Amino acid sequence: MHDHDIAAAGDDPQAMAAAWVGRRQTIAGRLVPELALMLAGALDHGRAPMPDTRAGAPMPPLWHWAAFPVVVPMSEVGADGHPRLGGFLPPLPFARRMWAGGRVTFAAPLAIDEPLERTTEIASVEFKSGSTGDMAFVKLVHEITGAGGGGLREEQDLVYLAIPDSYRPPRPIPAPEDPAFDEALEADAVRLFRYSAATFNGHRIHYDRAYAVEVEKYPGLVVHGPMQATLLLDAAMRHTGTPPRAFRFRGVHPVLDGPLRLQGRPDGPGALSLCTVAPEGHQGMQARFEWGAPA
């Protein structure tokens, strides 16, 4: 679908949403060693040792996000750099889309270079109104399996809304005062570009400063939510010495390119509460890391 189809769907968005719920799609994927090495380079920082990216090595958690790139012809790319809506995802009448958060439950590990399969279902499409205006929330459920028997289940939350006339961030949430660990890294333009390249994410807010500032009205480049989530999970694994059983995350404030901190503290038996922290002292992403057997 193209722009005129989106406008038509906007005449009755509730009916359009109902038509998309329940749609399913199954695709093949693979995280080849060369792509894994690119991802390792984008996530590298002083406290993070380089992982083994050879074929057959265990795939670090959340790296499956680079294994299923959405590739469309340039003629089907929207002004924001994303593929236009109306293929698998509904043609919602909003100009801005964001990955707001998600929940992942891990079974057996996946491996680098093994054939993968992902089945995705559109679980819900909901319209809401808030202080920033009308918006829509799309919930996707992914089931990912590997040829070697590994797998995971993921719920992904997408939010769609209009681009504002000026930057109006949400209320800042102060960082915790007593973190058990606090790591610093530089989320500069080079890191953001490298992560965009490794995940084939064309959204221009992450690498095109003029677009981010002049069109989407951010004060600078925006640090990817999935990259923040991956950095937090990786830090939690280093500090616990164990892989995750479950992980959930949600963005609470845009984070702009520049210094970034990763913080965590205990949150009950077998769990850590995590957050990224911007230089201004507020949280950008909140997350929870759980390990061990379910309670």
C-alpha angles and dihedrals in degrees: 000000000000137000097293090051090052091052091050092050089051089064089073108013095167092057091045091051093052090053092057099046112103096025112143134199131183121198137170124238144171136189101221118203093251092054091045089054090052090051091048089053092051093050097041120120139149097284097038117086115213109260126225106271098179122122111279095023116128111272111238111243115275093016088111084083088080095047099075108047116185103231120185132158116273088249088066096050116106128225091266093057095252122115108268116264121249101071109087094334119066119262096247117186096238129106099210126061128180139179098239101182147299151199127241129191114194124212118172117346123266123226135229113260096011118130111260134194126203125193114193129192127189098232100181145350115201131179120211139169124222143156090293094049134252120350142166131223121207120193118201125190117205126193110193124189132178129215088243094058101263124126152149142205120229135186113200124196118206124185127200125194143147122279107253126231090242140008109285109171123191122259108291118246112213119238117254114272097218111043118172089218134015121187127183129210139157115253093191131159093271093054091047092050092048092051091048089052095047092050096036089236108162097183103134096213088079100055111007105076095183091054094044093052103033101036109025092030099231117147090235145338114325121234111233115256092219091052091052090049092050093048091050094048091047091051091049091052091052093050097044099034090223138096121247126265091191137000132187131180143173135185114239101172135011113260117211128210114282137064116000133185129207115209135180141171137177115281105185128305113337097359143097128201109219138186142170115233127209122215089259089065100250129120120257102183130014122205143170123215119198128186138176128039119330114271 
